[in-house]
Amino acid sequence: MAKKVTTKKPLTGNRRSHALNATKMKQKPNIQKKTINGVKVKISAREARTMEK
């Protein structure tokens, strides 16, 4: 099983229709499974790009 490394959480807010109705929504982070040094970890796509550099 992959170990969770990232501390990112979903952003919350409201979706707004043309009639300005508010509906709760979440934007989830882009979590990917990646193997680093033989260990499977769950990190965000942005963190994975930073690790490659």
Order of alpha helices (4+ residues) and beta strands (2+ residues): beta-beta-beta-beta-beta-alpha
